Amino acid sequence: MNVAVNPGLPASLWAATALPAAPTPPLAESAEADVAIVGAGYTGLVTALHLAEAGVRVCVLDAGEPGWGASGRNGGQVIPGLKYDPEQLLARFGEVRGEAMIEAAGGAADEVFALIERLGIQCDASRKGWIQPAVSSVALRGLEQRARQWSARGVAVELLDKPAVARRIGSTDYLGAWVDPRAGSLQPLSYVRGLAAAALRAGAAIHGHSRVTALARQGQRWTLTTAQGATVRAECVLLASNGYTDDLWPGLRQTLIAANSFIIATQPLPAHLRQSVLPGGEVCSDARRLLLYFKQDAQGRLLLGGRGPFPEPRQASDWAHLQRSLTGLFPQLAGVPIEYRWSGRVALTQDFLPHVHEPAPGLSMLLGYNGRGVALATSLGRHMARRLAGQAEDFPFPVTPVRRIPLHGLQRLYLGAGIAWYRLLDALL
């Protein structure tokens, strides 16, 4: 991602277990391309892959290595859809735009698993569904409405009562849930590395450790300059840095709240405990305002993630709130050692929708997945490739101006206040 920090790959479960990375050396000399992409996460790599397969010359630049940011640090859950349900999208955007958004988001998980199969990516892909449980009757009614709307669109959803959700999840904390069979799980850093390898095979150029420090329009082309002084000249540019966006383009960083998401992973569980938590292999994220998300990895570790303080964590106690949540949800796991702890930035937008911007000729921006990035970035990256290649005029989501969030410089304060307020509401409902 395009950031001004040490770009070494952070320690995590994914870094320890991912498939080897293809070589992506720093940009050593100036280059020419049809499309230059800043950011080698899911958005940038999927876009690059489809462009290269269409015969477009594409060059991807990243400050670290592919997957350095959120794409290599997330919880590995492949969940379709948006924070909004289909009827909400239709009411807000109308039938034509609303249906395009529903199709792109609702089919996003299909795209992930189809791409993995086509490319033969070894990333522990599993498609056993997503359980979204509720801790309050208000939240449960909302989930029932969500299930009804997707069922009307042909999705084979399930509704679970309290005993059923306890059997499926292994916790008695929830009143009920809905199950979306389209969802699944993967090793996110292995997925990134598989995408990078496939894009390279298709002819894309990918350069890690090549932070872009300047972006300028010169005539009909853009010039991108890296920290090492090398340049790329391209007709079109895509900024795809998501939660790690910097000030390369004025105001873009201020369109997002880069919230910290913390994750812990236990040691591989013994067989009897593996069968007591999500024995069916589903992924789970609950319907709290400050949600918790969890799943088992391929080796039987239980991962649990949730929001954390804005500053970067520095010691094991910074994850203590998640360890309390883990044993609160699953008392049977008390005493199981925590093997990995890590964190990453989630790009949140004010309207909880992905943002597409085109503030200048030949310059596009795609970012802001609000916790659904594995699936949405894969789907929208393909759509962006078609747009940049001239194969599609429209985009599923509206192209909007770059609008800064008011008082963005105070995000640490109001994010902390918002977390405290949401935690209180979750406790009261």
Buried (B, 14 or more C-beta within 10 A) or exposed (E): BBBEEEBEBBEBBBBEBBBEBBEBEBBEEEBEBBBBBBBBBBBBBBBBBBBBBBEBBBBBBBBBBBBBBBBBBBBBBBBBBBEBBBBBBBEEBEEEBBBBBBEBBBBBBBBBBEBBEEBEBBBBBBBBBBBBBBBBEEBBEBBBBBBBBBBEEEBEBBBBEBEBBBEBBBBEBBBBBBBBBBBBBBBBBBBBBBBBBBBBEBBBBBBBBBBBBEBEEEEEBBBBBBBBEBBBBBBBBBBBBBBBBBEBBEBBBBBBBBBBBBBBBBBBBEEEBBEBBBEEBBBBBBBBBBBBBBBBBBEBBBBBBBBBBBEEBEEEEBBEBBBEBBEEBBEBBEEBEBEBBBBBBBBBBEEBBBBBBBBEEBBBBBBBBBBBBBBBBBBBBBBBBBBBBEEBEEBBBEBEEBEBBEEBEEBEEBBEEBBEEBBEEBEEE
